[in-house]
């Protein structure tokens, strides 16, 4: 087998540090995992604890208000 067959690359990304002080139960297996984890360390399922950023929520609220004003013929 040729040595160049496998194209190994060095990982240059910084690993995320998980906060093991703040744990929440996994929605699948109910074992405690860090609240900022994206995957359960026990069952391997993906978990979604992340909330939408505040700017996203405010942008949506403003867009809805502007839409209602235009729909009612305010401008």
Secondary structure, DSSP 8 states (H G I E B T S, - for coil): --TTSS------S------SSSEEE-TTT--EEETT-SB-TTT--B-------HHHHHHHHHHHHHHHHHHTT--
